[in-house]
Amino acid sequence: MKKILIVILILAMTLVMAACGGSSSKSDEAAAEESRSNSSYDGFAEYDTEANYAEAPASAEYGSDADMKSSEDVSGGTVGLGLPSSVNKDRVKLIYTANMNIQTLDFDEAVKGLNDLVSKFGGYFEAISTDNGGYFADDSYRYGSYTVRIPSDKYQKFINSVSEGMHVVNLNQNAEDIGQVYFETERRVETLKNKHDRLEELLKKADKMKDIIELESALSDTEYELEQYTSELNRYDSLVNYSTVYVYIEKVSQYSTGIEEQLTFGQRLIRSFTSGAADFGYWLEDLINWIGYHLIQLIILAVIVVAVVKSRVLAKIGEGSEARRAARTEKKRIKAEMKNKKGNNDQGEIK
């Protein structure tokens, strides 16, 4: 009986812990900022004129095949990528890429704001991937991954606008100079074009079949090479003219904090207590939701437990009744034997 109850209780506790323990803490700090002061609504600010955007200062020197990077927590300020005035811009071809991790309290509003900014700066979405949490999840978890292409001359303005209007927790920027390989490819294309023109002129003047065949073969090889290098040059132009920004948007119940001032022991204690209380509240909510979702299974489990307990109790009651009946029967038998024995003794004395 006890072993069966222990097994059932362990099973029930395992289900509860699996449901509640799997949900991660929904707040990193209870004292996290709840909104951005420069936001007109959660996630984004209004942008009326392009006069609001200022190019960020250059972060590094550029040379041939240079690889410039910028990575920081945006709560500490936005660092931009740019060309120093001393660099010959005609010999530089930069491919800008960026990765942005963003938190939001309203996922749909944030995605709408991102769409508005992409349209505003003349860009487009190259890839979109969203995760609404699956069948068993509620609206508390939503995630989106977006590959955005932005005209390079508006790249830094786009980065600054997103950083100002959204809660960006991480920003990585990269500028790669492909000037050397680009201009080598460009020279190769010009050389192949000249070669192609010369071969066509020779083919027009050729009068021998052997020469015609050789010239047509050389012309075909040249056209194939020219097509390959032209395609590569077009790919470079696309990467240079349109920067690539990878945007990751995550819905959270509370913003994570950025850089904070050093707190006293009392402040840390209060923050820890409020954060723990908030986490307990989220855990309790998840537990109630889990119970509501699995209510039918829990009722069935309760019925099974009650049935098992009742059957064991009834079995014990039955065993007790049988024992009592057997005891009464045995008592009657003993009394009958004693009575018979006494009767026999009385008869013996009379004789």
C-alpha positions in Angstrom: 0.0 0.0 0.0 2.7 2.5 1.0 4.9 1.6 -1.8 2.1 2.1 -4.4 1.3 5.6 -2.9 5.0 6.5 -2.9 5.3 5.6 -6.6 2.2 7.5 -7.6 3.4 10.6 -5.6 6.8 10.4 -7.2 5.2 10.2 -10.7 3.0 13.3 -9.9 5.9 15.3 -8.6 8.0 14.4 -11.7 5.3 15.7 -14.0 5.0 18.9 -12.0 8.8 19.5 -11.9 9.1 18.7 -15.6 6.6 21.4 -16.4 7.7 24.1 -14.0 11.4 23.4 -13.9 11.7 23.6 -17.7 10.5 27.1 -17.9 13.5 29.5 -17.6 13.5 32.5 -15.3 11.6 35.3 -17.0 13.5 38.2 -15.3 17.2 38.8 -15.0 16.8 41.8 -12.7 13.7 43.2 -11.0 15.1 46.7 -11.3 15.5 46.5 -15.1 14.4 49.4 -17.2 10.7 49.1 -18.3 10.8 51.4 -21.2 13.0 53.6 -23.3 12.6 57.4 -22.7 13.0 58.2 -26.4 10.4 55.7 -27.6 7.0 56.8 -28.8 5.8 53.2 -28.3 7.3 50.0 -27.1 10.2 49.0 -29.4 10.5 52.1 -31.7 10.6 55.9 -31.8 9.2 58.3 -34.3 11.5 59.4 -37.1 10.3 62.5 -38.8 13.3 63.8 -40.8 16.7 62.5 -41.8 18.1 65.5 -40.0 17.9 63.4 -36.8 20.5 61.0 -38.0 24.2 61.8 -37.5 27.0 59.7 -39.0 29.1 58.0 -36.2 32.8 58.7 -36.1 35.2 56.3 -37.7 36.3 53.4 -35.6 39.5 52.2 -37.3 41.9 52.9 -40.1 41.3 51.2 -43.4 43.9 49.6 -45.7 43.8 47.1 -48.5 42.1 43.8 -47.2 41.6 45.4 -43.8 38.9 43.9 -41.5 37.4 46.5 -39.2 35.0 45.4 -36.4 32.9 47.1 -33.8 31.3 45.2 -31.0 29.7 46.5 -27.8 26.7 46.6 -25.5 24.6 49.3 -27.0 23.5 50.5 -23.6 26.9 52.1 -23.5 26.6 54.0 -26.8 26.6 53.3 -30.5 29.9 53.0 -32.3 29.8 53.4 -36.1 32.0 52.3 -39.0 33.3 54.9 -41.4 36.2 55.9 -43.7 38.9 58.3 -42.5 39.2 61.3 -44.7 42.9 60.4 -45.5 41.9 57.2 -47.3 41.4 57.2 -51.1 37.8 56.2 -51.3 38.2 55.3 -55.0 40.4 52.4 -54.1 38.3 51.0 -51.3 35.3 48.7 -51.6 33.7 48.0 -48.2 31.2 45.3 -47.3 29.3 46.2 -44.2 27.7 43.5 -42.0 26.1 43.8 -38.6 24.4 41.5 -36.0 21.8 43.0 -33.7 20.2 41.2 -30.7 17.0 43.0 -29.6 14.6 42.5 -26.8 11.0 43.7 -26.9 7.8 43.6 -24.7 5.5 43.7 -27.8 6.8 41.4 -30.5 4.3 42.4 -33.2 4.9 46.1 -32.6 8.7 45.6 -32.8 8.4 43.6 -36.1 6.1 46.4 -37.5 8.7 49.0 -36.5 11.5 47.0 -38.2 9.4 46.8 -41.4 8.8 50.5 -41.3 12.6 51.3 -40.9 13.6 48.9 -43.7 11.1 50.5 -46.0 12.1 54.0 -44.9 15.8 53.4 -45.8 15.1 51.7 -49.1 16.0 48.2 -48.0 14.5 44.8 -48.2 14.3 41.5 -46.3 16.4 38.7 -47.8 15.3 36.1 -45.2 12.8 35.8 -42.4 12.5 33.1 -39.7 10.0 33.3 -36.8 9.3 31.0 -33.8 6.1 31.4 -31.9 7.0 28.9 -29.2 5.4 25.7 -30.6 2.2 23.9 -29.7 2.6 23.7 -26.0 3.9 27.3 -25.5 1.8 30.4 -24.9 2.5 34.0 -26.2 5.2 34.5 -23.6 7.9 33.3 -26.0 8.3 34.6 -29.5 11.5 34.9 -31.6 12.3 36.2 -35.0 15.5 36.2 -37.2 15.7 38.6 -40.1 18.3 39.2 -42.8 18.0 42.7 -43.9 19.7 44.4 -46.9 20.2 48.1 -46.6 21.8 50.6 -49.1 25.3 51.0 -47.9 25.1 54.8 -47.9 22.2 54.5 -45.4 23.7 51.6 -43.4 24.9 53.6 -40.4 21.7 55.7 -40.2 19.7 52.4 -40.2 21.9 51.0 -37.4 21.6 54.2 -35.4 17.8 54.3 -35.8 17.3 50.8 -34.6 19.7 51.3 -31.7 17.8 54.5 -30.7 14.3 53.0 -31.0 14.7 49.5 -29.7 16.2 47.8 -26.7 19.4 46.5 -28.4 21.3 44.3 -26.0 24.2 43.4 -28.4 25.5 44.9 -31.6 28.4 43.6 -33.7 29.5 45.5 -36.8 32.0 44.5 -39.4 33.5 46.3 -42.4 35.6 44.3 -44.9 37.6 46.0 -47.6 37.6 43.9 -50.8 39.1 46.7 -52.9 42.2 44.7 -54.0 40.3 41.6 -55.2 37.5 43.7 -56.6 39.8 45.9 -58.8 41.8 42.8 -59.9 38.6 41.2 -61.0 37.6 44.3 -62.8 40.9 44.5 -64.7 40.5 40.8 -65.6 37.0 41.6 -67.0 38.4 44.5 -69.1 41.2 42.3 -70.4 38.8 39.5 -71.4 36.5 42.0 -73.1 39.5 43.3 -75.2 40.5 39.7 -75.9 37.0 38.9 -77.0 36.8 41.9 -79.3 40.2 40.9 -80.9 39.1 37.4 -81.4 35.9 38.5 -83.1 37.9 40.8 -85.5 40.2 37.9 -86.3 37.3 35.6 -86.9 35.8 38.0 -89.4 39.1 38.0 -91.4 39.8 34.3 -91.1 39.3 32.3 -94.4 40.7 28.9 -93.5 38.5 26.3 -91.7 41.2 25.4 -89.3 41.7 29.0 -88.2 38.0 29.5 -87.9 37.6 26.4 -85.6 40.5 27.5 -83.4 39.2 31.1 -83.2 35.7 29.9 -82.3 37.0 27.6 -79.6 39.1 30.4 -78.1 36.2 32.8 -78.4 33.9 30.3 -76.5 36.5 29.9 -73.7 36.9 33.6 -73.4 33.1 34.1 -73.2 32.9 31.5 -70.5 35.7 33.2 -68.4 34.2 36.6 -69.0 30.8 35.4 -67.8 32.3 33.9 -64.6 34.3 37.1 -63.7 31.4 39.3 -64.6 29.1 37.3 -62.3 31.7 37.6 -59.5 32.0 41.3 -60.1 28.2 41.7 -59.9 28.1 39.8 -56.7 30.8 42.1 -55.2 28.7 45.1 -56.4 25.6 43.7 -54.6 27.5 43.2 -51.4 29.1 46.6 -51.5 26.0 48.5 -52.6 23.7 46.8 -50.1 24.9 46.1 -46.6 23.7 43.0 -44.7 22.2 43.3 -41.2 21.2 40.2 -39.2 18.5 41.2 -36.7 17.3 38.9 -33.9 14.2 40.0 -32.0 13.1 38.2 -28.8 10.0 38.8 -26.8 10.7 39.1 -23.1 8.6 39.8 -20.0 11.2 42.2 -18.7 14.2 44.0 -20.3 17.6 42.9 -19.2 19.7 45.6 -17.7 22.7 47.2 -19.2 25.7 48.8 -17.5 24.8 49.7 -13.9 26.5 51.8 -11.2 28.0 49.9 -8.3 25.2 49.1 -5.8 25.4 48.9 -2.0 24.8 45.7 -0.1 21.3 46.9 0.8 20.4 47.8 -2.8 21.7 44.4 -4.0 19.7 42.7 -1.3 16.5 44.5 -2.2 17.1 43.9 -5.9 17.7 40.1 -5.2 14.5 39.9 -3.1 12.3 41.6 -5.6 13.8 39.6 -8.5 13.3 36.4 -6.5 9.7 37.4 -5.7 9.1 38.1 -9.4 10.6 34.8 -10.4 8.4 33.0 -7.9 5.3 34.7 -9.3 6.3 33.6 -12.8 6.9 30.1 -11.6 3.5 30.1 -9.8 1.8 31.3 -13.0 3.4 28.6 -15.0 2.4 26.0 -12.4 -1.2 27.1 -12.5 -1.2 27.2 -16.3 0.4 23.7 -16.3 -2.3 22.4 -13.9 -5.0 23.9 -16.0 -3.5 22.3 -19.2 -3.1 18.9 -17.6 -6.3 19.0 -15.5 -7.9 16.0 -17.1 -4.7 13.9 -16.6 -4.6 15.0 -13.0 -8.2 14.1 -12.4 -7.6 10.6 -13.8 -4.5 10.2 -11.7 -6.5 11.3 -8.6 -9.3 8.8 -9.4 -6.7 6.1 -9.7 -5.1 7.0 -6.4 -8.5 7.1 -4.6 -9.5 3.8 -6.2 -6.2 2.2 -5.1 -6.5 3.6 -1.6 -10.1 2.6 -1.3 -9.5 -0.9 -2.5 -6.6 -1.3 0.0 -8.8 0.0 2.8 -11.7 -2.2 1.9 -9.3 -5.2 1.7 -8.1 -4.5 5.1 -11.6 -4.1 6.4 -12.6 -7.4 4.8 -9.6 -9.1 6.3 -10.5 -7.7 9.7 -14.1 -8.9 9.4 -12.9 -12.4 8.4 -10.6 -12.5 11.3 -13.4 -11.4 13.7 -15.8 -14.0 12.3 -13.1 -16.7 12.6 -12.4 -15.6 16.2 -16.1 -15.7 17.0 -16.4 -19.2 15.4 -13.4 -20.4 17.3 -14.8 -19.0 20.5 -18.1 -20.7 20.0 -16.3 -24.0 19.2 -14.3 -23.7 22.4 -17.4 -23.0 24.5 -19.2 -25.9 22.9 -16.2 -28.2 23.6 -16.1 -27.0 27.2 -19.8 -27.5 27.6 -19.7 -31.0 26.2 -16.7 -31.8 28.4 -18.6 -30.5 31.5 -21.7 -32.6 30.6 -19.6 -35.7 30.3 -18.0 -35.1 33.7 -21.5 -34.6 35.3 -22.7 -37.9 33.8 -19.6 -39.7 35.2 -20.3 -38.4 38.7 -23.9 -39.5 38.6 -22.9 -43.1 37.7 
